[in-house]
Amino acid sequence: MSDVWLSRRAGAELTAYIRSRGHRLRPVEDDPRFGPGVESHADLRMCKMGPSGPVLRLTGAPYPAYPRGAAMCAVVLEGFVIHRLDITDPGILAYCRERAFREINVRQGYARCSCLPVDGKSVITADPGICAALSRVPELRVLRVSPGHVSLPGFKTGFLGGAAGRVGDEILFNGDLKRHPDFEAIRDFIASRGLGVRFFESFALEDVGSIIEE
């Protein structure tokens, strides 16, 4: 089975479920160079290059602060890369440019946190700038949801994308998706892409820096 990279701070029920499905859980430990509150966020250290692509790692030492600290936090779909392109890690850009991916520039450096890739052609996000940029790309489907409703210790709010990720044929959520006001729309959108949904009702949604399958 696959490796699944996930913050050591993720919920115990989520991590137990990942192991129960036969995956190798790879806990991401704290690295204080990434700043308080995001020390163990996988999506600041690695980037999944589309549903069937490899996982690339940060090249060199991390930048100390946002926005450059979000160099790896891009969204890569089938033939598209979505990010604040002036900060994107050179390895990500090289991979995408070698394959002639379309580059979609957005203001949000934390694009992967803000945007949950469901499959190679669809995403869920509350970010209005990302929604506006993707609305001009007819090949992509976007579900816009309400902002907030996701915790991130030390910050006013977290992001839905940072509380979730695709593992196999399911989208997993770190917490109770039912507490989100757009629960039904999110569930139905994911189902429309032929994928399952798994969440855990015993704790609230928390942004832990995405779930990344390798």
N, C-alpha and C positions, 0 to 999 in steps of 0.2 A: 504494500500500500504506500501511500504518499507520506511525506513529511508535512507537518502543519506547524507554522511559526506563529506564536501567539504570546502576548505579554504574560509574564508570570503573575500579573495581577488579575487575570481573567477569572471569571466565576468557576467554582469547583465543578458545578454540574456540567458546564460547557466542556471543560477539559476532560472530565470523565466520559462524556459522550463521544468526544473525538477518539479517545483511546478505545472505547467499546466498539467503534466501527473499524478497528484494525489499523488506524493511522498512527504514525510515530509523532507524538507531540514534542515539539521543540520549543521549550519556554524561552522567551527573550528576557534576559536579565537587565537590571538597571545599568545604564551608562550615564553618569551625571553630565557628560558633555552635551547631551541633548536638551538639557534644561529641566527645571522642576515640573512635574506633572506628566511629562512625556518620556521619561528616562527609559522606559521599556517598550516603547511603541515600535512595532515591527515595520510599519510603513514609513518610518524615517530612516531605516537602514537597508531596506530591500524593496524591490518593485517587481510584481508579476507582469510579465510581458504578454498579456492577453491570456485567454482561457487555457490555451494549450502551449503557451510559450514558457521559456525558462524564468527563473527568478534571478534578477541581477542584484548585486550588492553595491553599496556605496563605495565609490572609488576615493581613497584618501580619507583623511580625518574629517569628522563632521564639522560644519560651520557652527559657531556658538549660538546663533540666534536666528529667529525668523526675519526675513524670508529665506535666506540661504540655507538655513537649517532644514528646510523642507525639500531639498534637492531631489530626494528619491520619491517624494509623495505625489507621483504622477498616476494618472489613470491610462492604462493601455488596453485598447480593445482590438478587434480584428481589423487591422489596417488604419488605426487611429491612435494618436497620443494626445491627451488632454492635460494641460498643465500651464503654469506660469513659466513660459519657455525661457525667460532670461535667467532662471535659476536652476533649470533642469540639469540633473547629473549628466556629464558628457557621455557616460556609458549608455544611458537610456537613449539619448539623442542619436548616438552612432548606430545603435541597434535598429531604431526606427527608420533612420535615413537610409541605411543599407537596404531596407525592404520597402522603401518609398511609401511609408505610412504618411497619412495626412496629419499635419500638426495643427492642433486647435489651441490657440492661446487664450488663457483666461486669467483673471486677476488673482484668483485664489491659489496661493502656494500650496495649501493643504488640500489639494484636489482629491487625493484618494480618500482622505478622511471625510471630505464633504460629499463624495460621490461614491455610491455603491454600484460597482459593475455587476450586473446580473448575469449576462452572457456577453458574447463578443459584439453585440449590436444594441445593447440596452443597459440603461443605468437608472438609478433612483437618486435624487438629490433634492435638497432644500435651497441650494445656492442659486439665486436669481441670475447671476452672471453666467454660470455654467449652463443653466437652462436656456438663456438667450443665445449663447454660442452654439449649443447643440441643436436648437430649433432650426438653424440654417443648414443642417446636415440631414437630408431626407432619409438617408440609410439608417439613421439611429433613432431609437425609441427612448423617450425620457418620461419618467413619472416624477412630477414635482410634488414634494410633500411639505408639511409644515416644519418650520425650523424649531430647534430646541427638543425638549422631551428626552434628551440623552445627557447623562451626567458625565463630567470629567473633573475629578478633584483638582482644585486650584484654579479652575476656570469657570466663567459664568455658565457655559454650556459646552457640551461635546457635539460630535457629529454622528449621524446615523451610519455613514460608511465606516467610521472608525470603530463602530460597535458590531461589525458584521464582516462576512466574507464567504466566498463560495468554497465548499469542500465537496468534491465529487459532484453529485447531482442535487445538492442541497445548498441553500443559503442559510448559514448559521448566524444567530444573533446572541450576543453576550447580554442576556437579560430577557425581560418580558416584553415582547413586541406588542402584546395586547394593550399595554399602557400607552402606546403611541396613538394619537387621535386618527391617524391614517392607516391604522392596522389593516383593515379590510382591503383598502386599495393596494397596499404594499403586498399583502398575501396574494391577492388576485393577479397583480402584475407579474409577480414571480411565477405563479402557476401558469400564466399565459405563455411563459417562455419555457415551459416543460420542466420546471425545477420544483423541488420541495422546499418547505420552510421548517426550520427547527428553532425554537426559542425556549426560554426557561423562566417560568412564572414566579419563582421564589425570590427573584431580585430584579431591581430596575435596570433598564438599559444603561450601559456604561461604555463610553468610548475608551477602548484599550489599544488603539493603534492598528486596527484591522486584523483580520484573520487571513493568513497568506498560505496557500497550499503550494507545495513544490513537488 
